[in-house]
């Protein structure tokens, strides 16, 4: 006679999932999360373009103010700023020169300082095509740069 020895498992028998089969769970999770992820990715891209344009306006205002120091009179300073903005605004890929305006003049309260203010109408940027309930920044980007005039 042969004795038969059976193996006894110490692990519990696998049970069925309490909510049914798990097939297709990854597809369902993707269908739920993909629109949210895509909205976030497009939002990051649109806000990145907006912040890039804002940085370009800020840099252009600072450079225009530095250029204005070379002028001896208020008219010469204004002419230098106008020339600088006209010649360099197209060098910034996110800016359209036709949507850019500027004002120049002495700083109120201090005649030894000169203020250059640039305003950019950002209505053509893609950020305005996003989901309407999102909080959006203003459509006009404005930066000022103040520089001290030369001399003692």
Secondary structure, DSSP 8 states (H G I E B T S, - for coil): ----------S------TTS--TTHHHHHHHHHHHHHHHHHHHHHHHHHHHHHHHHHHHHHHHHHHHHTT-SSHHHHHHHHHHHHHHHGGGSTT--GGGEEEEEEEETTEEEEEEEEEEEE-TTSGGGGS-TTS----SEEEEEEEEE-S--
